[in-house]
Amino acid sequence: MSNDSDAVVFLSPTRLATYADCQRKFDHDYVKDVSTPDQNRLYLNQGRAYHETVEEVCNATDSDDPADVIHRRAVDIFDEKWNAHLDPDEYESDAHQAYQRAENRAAITSFFDPEDGDGIRHARQSVETEKWVECVHDGLGLHGYADNILRTEDGLHIIDYKRRLSGIITSYTAQYLEEHLAGERHEPGRVKNAFQTAAYIEGIRQSDLYEDGMDIRFSFYALFYETTAESTPDGFDLSVRGRSRETTGVYEEYYDTIWELIRDCHEGITSGDYKPDPFDLINKEACSDCDYKEMCPDYLAEEVRQ
């Protein structure tokens, strides 16, 4: 299949990673479209609040804007986004709502700190946010939204904003990709990180932003990398610090493994193969936390056998 073929199927890193987690889970989630209770709505809405804050600040900022102006802009936009997306009635208590609002506001305040906040640089260097990208590699189509694209001295740096870095792939854990491919280890989270890195690096390389010779980098950025809370006479004082983790080197070192993983998942999805494999490992690592286990024939059959 050529890269220009109209028959190319485009899939997102999330869909591919769901299949890598469990083929039957993909079937329930994306094919049968089975609804499950949304128990993480508050955190999803918080994510919308800080993602949209970063996006709007970057879109409104020029490269020569003073740092204090960017900082004030960020705090004002965050307040608007929080009020738009978070309903106080959905919290268990006023104290719970107050704490989470303070934590998220502290993350934005730290990220856009006028003295040393990484967000100041991100805003000044940003050339496009929520960039829709598509790429075709050896007949395999990937697509998705890249949170922020920075222009650097050497090229472009893609940023994907996360809450934390726990479980995000590193140069020390990248070997688990090979073990997942071999069916010896279950690592859907790190596999997803690899899929995201591949999709966005190749997607930007095939986009209108790319110019010959540009260096393309990709990083996850955790806005809540470290949170410190101290009691005060009036309640609490929160300090939040962010941190970046670049995965460009992992992609380059494990390039063949990553694309073999992508091919396995891509072809499994497009062929309609939803039988969990290797089931023993999936059952051990994934079934207990799966929202679909009570309706899954594979899980129920295993329970009966036991």
C-alpha positions as CSV (number, residue, x, y, z in Angstrom):
1,M,0.0,0.0,0.0
2,S,1.5,3.4,-1.0
3,N,1.5,6.4,1.3
4,D,-0.8,8.2,-1.1
5,S,-3.4,5.5,-1.2
6,D,-7.0,6.5,-0.5
7,A,-7.4,3.2,1.3
8,V,-5.1,4.3,4.2
9,V,-6.9,3.9,7.6
10,F,-6.0,6.6,10.1
11,L,-6.0,5.6,13.8
12,S,-5.2,7.6,16.9
13,P,-2.5,6.6,19.5
14,T,-5.3,6.2,22.1
15,R,-7.2,3.7,20.0
16,L,-4.0,1.8,19.2
17,A,-3.0,1.7,22.8
18,T,-6.4,0.5,23.9
19,Y,-6.0,-2.4,21.5
20,A,-2.4,-3.0,23.0
21,D,-4.0,-3.1,26.4
22,C,-6.7,-5.6,25.5
23,Q,-8.2,-6.4,22.1
24,R,-11.5,-7.2,23.7
25,K,-11.5,-3.9,25.5
26,F,-11.1,-2.2,22.2
27,D,-14.1,-4.2,20.9
28,H,-16.3,-3.1,23.8
29,D,-15.1,0.5,23.7
30,Y,-14.9,1.4,20.1
31,V,-16.7,-1.3,18.1
32,K,-19.7,-2.1,20.3
33,D,-19.6,1.3,21.9
34,V,-20.6,0.0,25.3
35,S,-21.2,2.8,27.8
36,T,-19.6,2.7,31.2
37,P,-20.0,5.0,34.3
38,D,-17.8,8.1,34.0
39,Q,-16.1,8.1,37.4
40,N,-13.3,10.5,36.4
41,R,-15.4,13.5,35.1
42,L,-14.0,15.9,37.7
43,Y,-10.4,15.2,36.6
44,L,-11.4,15.3,32.9
45,N,-13.0,18.7,33.4
46,Q,-9.9,19.9,35.4
47,G,-7.8,18.8,32.4
48,R,-10.0,20.8,30.1
49,A,-9.5,23.8,32.3
50,Y,-5.7,23.8,32.4
51,H,-5.3,22.6,28.8
52,E,-7.6,25.4,27.5
53,T,-5.8,27.9,29.7
54,V,-2.4,27.0,28.2
55,E,-3.8,27.0,24.7
56,E,-5.5,30.4,24.9
57,V,-2.4,32.0,26.6
58,C,-0.1,30.7,23.9
59,N,-2.5,31.8,21.1
60,A,-2.7,35.3,22.6
61,T,1.0,35.8,23.2
62,D,3.5,37.4,20.9
63,S,7.2,36.5,21.1
64,D,8.1,39.9,22.8
65,D,5.3,40.0,25.3
66,P,6.6,40.8,28.8
67,A,6.6,37.9,31.2
68,D,4.4,39.6,33.8
69,V,1.8,40.3,31.1
70,I,1.8,36.6,30.1
71,H,1.5,35.6,33.8
72,R,-1.5,37.9,34.4
73,R,-3.1,36.7,31.2
74,A,-2.7,33.1,32.3
75,V,-4.3,33.6,35.8
76,D,-7.3,35.5,34.3
77,I,-7.9,32.8,31.7
78,F,-7.6,30.0,34.2
79,D,-10.3,31.6,36.4
80,E,-12.6,31.8,33.4
81,K,-11.9,28.2,32.4
82,W,-12.4,26.8,35.9
83,N,-15.7,28.6,36.3
84,A,-16.8,27.3,32.8
85,H,-15.9,23.7,33.3
86,L,-16.2,22.9,37.0
87,D,-19.5,22.7,38.9
88,P,-19.1,23.1,42.7
89,D,-22.1,20.9,43.2
90,E,-20.3,17.9,41.8
91,Y,-17.7,18.0,44.6
92,E,-18.1,16.1,47.8
93,S,-17.6,19.2,49.9
94,D,-16.6,22.9,49.6
95,A,-13.2,22.0,51.0
96,H,-12.6,19.5,48.3
97,Q,-13.5,21.9,45.6
98,A,-11.4,24.7,47.2
99,Y,-8.4,22.5,47.4
100,Q,-8.5,21.3,43.8
101,R,-9.1,24.8,42.5
102,A,-6.1,26.0,44.5
103,E,-4.0,23.1,43.3
104,N,-4.8,23.7,39.6
105,R,-4.4,27.5,40.0
106,A,-1.0,27.0,41.6
107,A,0.1,24.8,38.7
108,I,-0.8,27.5,36.2
109,T,0.8,30.2,38.3
110,S,4.0,28.2,38.6
111,F,4.0,27.2,34.9
112,F,3.7,30.9,33.9
113,D,5.9,32.3,36.6
114,P,7.5,35.5,35.3
115,E,10.9,34.6,36.7
116,D,11.5,31.1,35.6
117,G,8.2,29.5,34.4
118,D,8.6,27.2,31.4
119,G,5.2,28.4,30.3
120,I,6.6,31.8,29.5
121,R,8.9,30.2,26.9
122,H,6.2,27.9,25.6
123,A,3.9,30.9,25.0
124,R,6.5,33.0,23.3
125,Q,7.8,30.2,21.1
126,S,4.4,28.7,20.3
127,V,3.5,28.6,16.6
128,E,0.3,26.5,16.8
129,T,-1.8,24.8,19.5
130,E,-4.2,21.9,19.1
131,K,-2.6,21.1,15.8
132,W,-4.3,18.3,13.9
133,V,-1.7,16.1,12.4
134,E,-1.8,13.1,10.1
135,C,1.0,10.8,8.9
136,V,1.4,7.7,6.8
137,H,4.3,5.4,7.4
138,D,4.6,2.2,5.3
139,G,0.8,2.2,4.7
140,L,-0.1,2.8,8.3
141,G,-2.1,6.0,9.0
142,L,-1.9,7.8,12.4
143,H,-3.6,11.0,13.4
144,G,-4.3,13.2,16.4
145,Y,-4.1,16.6,18.0
146,A,-0.7,17.9,19.2
147,D,-1.2,20.3,22.2
148,N,1.5,22.8,21.4
149,I,4.2,23.3,18.8
150,L,7.2,25.4,19.7
151,R,9.6,26.9,17.2
152,T,13.2,26.5,18.4
153,E,16.6,27.6,17.0
154,D,16.9,24.1,15.4
155,G,13.4,23.3,14.4
156,L,10.1,22.4,16.1
157,H,9.4,21.0,19.6
158,I,6.1,19.2,20.1
159,I,4.6,19.4,23.7
160,D,2.0,17.1,25.1
161,Y,0.7,18.4,28.4
162,K,0.0,15.8,31.2
163,R,-1.0,16.0,34.8
164,R,2.0,13.9,36.0
165,L,4.9,11.9,34.7
166,S,4.3,8.7,36.7
167,G,4.3,5.8,34.3
168,I,5.6,7.9,31.3
169,I,8.2,6.1,29.3
170,T,11.9,6.9,30.0
171,S,15.2,5.7,28.4
172,Y,15.4,3.2,31.3
173,T,11.9,1.7,30.8
174,A,11.9,1.8,27.0
175,Q,13.2,-1.8,27.0
176,Y,9.7,-2.8,28.1
177,L,8.5,-2.0,24.6
178,E,10.4,-5.0,23.3
179,E,9.0,-7.2,26.1
180,H,5.5,-6.1,25.4
181,L,6.0,-6.9,21.7
182,A,7.2,-10.4,22.6
183,G,4.2,-11.0,24.9
184,E,6.4,-11.2,28.0
185,R,5.2,-8.0,29.7
186,H,2.1,-5.9,29.7
187,E,3.0,-2.2,29.2
188,P,0.0,-0.5,27.5
189,G,0.8,2.9,29.1
190,R,4.4,3.1,27.9
191,V,3.3,1.6,24.6
192,K,0.8,4.5,24.3
193,N,3.6,7.0,25.0
194,A,5.6,5.5,22.2
195,F,2.6,5.7,19.8
196,Q,2.1,9.3,20.7
197,T,5.7,10.2,20.1
198,A,5.7,8.4,16.8
199,A,2.4,9.9,15.6
200,Y,3.3,13.5,16.5
201,I,6.9,13.5,15.3
202,E,6.0,12.0,12.0
203,G,2.7,14.0,11.8
204,I,4.6,17.3,12.2
205,R,7.3,16.1,9.8
206,Q,4.5,15.6,7.2
207,S,2.7,18.9,8.1
208,D,2.8,22.4,6.6
209,L,4.9,23.5,9.6
210,Y,7.9,21.4,8.6
211,E,10.8,22.7,6.5
212,D,13.7,20.6,5.2
213,G,16.4,20.1,7.7
214,M,14.3,21.0,10.7
215,D,15.0,19.1,14.0
216,I,11.8,17.6,15.4
217,R,11.5,16.9,19.1
218,F,8.7,15.6,21.3
219,S,8.2,16.0,25.1
220,F,5.6,15.2,27.7
221,Y,5.2,18.1,30.1
222,A,3.7,17.4,33.6
223,L,2.1,20.5,35.0
224,F,1.6,18.8,38.4
225,Y,5.0,17.0,38.6
226,E,5.4,17.9,42.3
227,T,2.8,19.3,44.7
228,T,3.6,20.4,48.2
229,A,1.0,21.4,50.8
230,E,1.6,23.1,54.1
231,S,-1.0,23.9,56.8
232,T,-1.5,27.5,57.6
233,P,-3.7,29.2,60.2
234,D,-6.2,30.0,57.4
235,G,-6.1,26.6,55.8
236,F,-3.3,25.5,53.5
237,D,-0.6,26.8,51.2
238,L,0.1,25.0,48.0
239,S,3.2,24.9,45.8
240,V,3.2,23.1,42.4
241,R,6.1,22.5,40.1
242,G,6.1,21.2,36.5
243,R,8.7,19.1,34.6
244,S,9.3,18.0,31.1
245,R,10.3,14.6,29.8
246,E,11.6,14.3,26.3
247,T,11.0,11.0,24.4
248,T,12.6,11.8,21.1
249,G,15.7,9.7,22.0
250,V,13.5,6.7,22.9
251,Y,11.7,7.0,19.5
252,E,15.0,7.1,17.7
253,E,16.5,4.1,19.6
254,Y,13.4,1.9,19.5
255,Y,12.1,3.1,16.1
256,D,11.7,-0.4,14.6
257,T,10.1,-1.9,17.7
258,I,7.7,1.0,18.0
259,W,6.6,0.7,14.4
260,E,6.3,-3.1,14.7
261,L,4.0,-2.5,17.7
262,I,2.0,0.0,15.7
263,R,1.6,-2.4,12.8
264,D,0.5,-5.3,15.1
265,C,-2.2,-3.1,16.6
266,H,-3.2,-1.3,13.4
267,E,-3.6,-4.5,11.5
268,G,-5.4,-6.2,14.3
269,I,-8.0,-3.4,14.4
270,T,-8.5,-3.1,10.7
271,S,-8.9,-6.9,10.4
272,G,-11.4,-7.1,13.3
273,D,-9.3,-9.4,15.4
274,Y,-10.5,-8.8,19.0
275,K,-9.4,-12.0,20.7
276,P,-7.2,-11.1,23.7
277,D,-3.7,-12.3,23.1
278,P,-1.7,-13.2,25.2
279,F,-4.8,-13.7,27.4
280,D,-3.0,-15.1,30.4
281,L,-0.9,-12.0,30.7
282,I,-3.8,-9.6,29.9
283,N,-6.0,-11.5,32.5
284,K,-3.3,-11.1,35.1
285,E,-2.5,-7.5,34.5
286,A,-5.6,-5.8,33.1
287,C,-8.8,-7.6,33.8
288,S,-9.2,-6.7,37.5
289,D,-9.5,-3.0,36.7
290,C,-11.5,-3.3,33.5
291,D,-14.9,-1.6,33.3
292,Y,-16.1,-4.3,30.9
293,K,-15.1,-7.5,32.8
294,E,-18.7,-8.3,33.9
295,M,-19.7,-8.6,30.2
296,C,-16.5,-10.0,28.8
297,P,-16.8,-13.6,27.5
298,D,-13.1,-14.2,27.9
299,Y,-13.0,-13.0,31.5
300,L,-16.2,-14.8,32.5
301,A,-15.0,-18.1,30.9
302,E,-11.8,-17.8,32.9
303,E,-13.7,-17.2,36.1
304,V,-15.8,-20.3,35.5
305,R,-12.7,-22.4,34.9
306,Q,-11.3,-21.3,38.2
